[in-house]
Amino acid sequence: MSSEPAKSAPIPSAASKRRAFSSALGGLIAIAAGIGVGRFVYTPILPPMIAALGLSKSAAGLIASANFLGYLTGALLVAMPTLRGSRHGWLLGALATSALTTAAMGLAQGLPAFLFLRLVGGAASAFVLILASTAVLEELAETGHGELSALHFAGVGSGIAISAALVAALLSLGQEWRALWLASGVLALVGFTAAALLLPRRSPATPHRDGPAGGHAGRAFQRFVAAYGLYGFGYIITATFLIAIVRSTPAIREWEPVIWVVFGLAAVPSVALWTWIARPLGIPWAFALACIVEAVGVMASVGWQSTAGVFTAAVLVGGTFMGLTALGLLGARNLATGDPRRAMAMITGAFGVGQIVGPVFAGFVSDRLNSFTLPSAAAAAALLVAAVLAVL
């Protein structure tokens, strides 16, 4: 089974390098806006929302899970063969929707409105990740510049870091939570405009790759999908509640303004790092190693409540979650037969299930035990199981 996305030979020219770089940069900006801001800005805005609205941890987890339910729905919809129209048009529409629903959170009143907006925004995020990644990775493969995939995937960490810095700056100026959402929506709209100018506008031809669905490759793909779903559950509890954990712990509360920036900065080089590690080890073993490192970071967030501990958690979880995301998408593309867009959508769907369960579970348990220790331990255990499944 060939893992190459196209039959044509790479185009060895300066023009192709410029084309590839433009595509990767457009992909970086797209997922920075649609994922880094659209999905993850909720984490630094959550503590002031809880304080101002009196939200319970269960309600906060439910809002997060609504976003991830939307993400799962979007992943399933984008994989449907009946999806008509320009993929580029769908991608731009999703970016605009993500930005508008982010800004609208600052105008919403009440839990039902929050749930609806995060649901729609989550669906838009899935469209952005899958369509942007498919278009950019195919473009890079066709031009022979696959090494630029790390630039594309660095978008999530870049979006997290920039939006975290924006939120911290606005909080230092005394702005309340509604202004934080509105400003983040404007930031995402700026990203939409830049991405629209840079992203590849045509849909690369999708090859047909034959292979028995029930053969060895099919079983390996199924195990990899299960591992990816467990990873989704394993990282999302820390990624959703890390700032709330910091705010609720007197010994480390002073680091609240910067810890999410550190998390995002750690994510920026993580794809390049983990794809480099995957070259000698292979994707399954690199994925397993990253899961183990992330499990250590998850436990550090609750078991080592000091300055060193919280920075260790931010660096280890921030430095692995996008590497794991990229390894998962690349691994799915290599293992699955047929349309690579559908393979990426399937694995993204499994990821979405894990993300839906994680915040609801963590919020429910935290409300009753007044601690995130048990949910974090469950998350770390899920990551270890994912490591085992990945290398079986």
Steps between C-alpha positions, in 0.01 A plus 500: 500500500652827394479793739575759230214739436571552133664321210671803353864575575586801716565826314865595570492877460518821695141567399388174658684589823322835514169330428562243773608761754195715423273198549665399829487858629135522402436175683682630807284813508179304434545256786637775726171686451263203485662277765751698704253785552161351411537194721763569763444862600223364726765378745648841602156668486335231715621620847363855464178355357465270803565790737259740329216258427537260792531201265552160656782277376233271356353786295848605384573142396166479320578812297837351405339169406242677282791635298646153466162349409488756222854399406394136472194595296711711267749217452221263399339754266821590319564130429166452326532432126183707449675819611468718191672813385850641518710369786673839504163668540403268785832571671460878479140474618613294798770754589247783488252300709764423761593868531140619522392243759808587708409869499132420566593329830560852632144598412323182612272478802467174691615140479282393200651773283853408610434134417360582155784733403769260615326212320497689169853627556621147567354374172673787320832407666480144368435626148798734531742235626401224257456711185806717563719202588381298200555788257837604642645149538396409145653822368825436689516141373441610142772766515745273684524714814344278764741635761286816513216305664654599834442866411134426428441314828682770701187708451317360801776590746543839336129572531497390864802715590377812319145478635631426850719809486200703380282371784772565760553855370128578510465356851790718617304800367198400706285370214225251588431164335268630228771729360738203493266301272435798272871576461577134432233494229658803334840326515351192331343720227843648427631144465212413266594789270867402483425130450260578215787663310752218553319165506506287181184567302467178305408156628784255427393176339425228752660170405336167551706260704392141499530274798292242686293673767529206733868430446795577722501868399132524597561355848803723554294800398222405745747470788655830405155664495430362850834632625424840352161511673663421836754773434210743445363414844847505655612847401175697505445510878828683556453708184156614619558551872871583537438872560215421741738268689762776516249760618366272775849419638645785713861383459492546121217750444743777406590309182147508358570780245795321339446126534272469196747700294768248601264217405453649153869579447588141591256382233655706219812281437336177619397374156850544361645330809269198501509443124880509528483241778267291282758472220719239672231357730200494269169676563349239741802498735534881488128528576539264798799691637315832471201349686726398788662846517157661495376273779787628717395858423134429581592361842742788566209746472332352809771305679778760501326826587796733496651741250722225360208259486258723312765604248593135452134421433466787251817406313440125489130511408540804275809344343328172413133556421554647151781256430257220583232661284735519202631145552141379519399669174815384321468148640136476396587619153768231471299211646159549344385401154292726278441874526753657743248771587260236631779329696591828669133564572460155661794546731391855580158360592653258749700787641176696534334226706788506748479879523125496562525257791806658664376847607157376616661224705762735648250775582255257665768332714666831591171648624458204734860452616614863464807372320620415151735227626278199426398621150864572419607154618234347273630714213858386560386136508319547168819639347698196615243264349516704177878450496457124522234487228711712265790253495306172502 
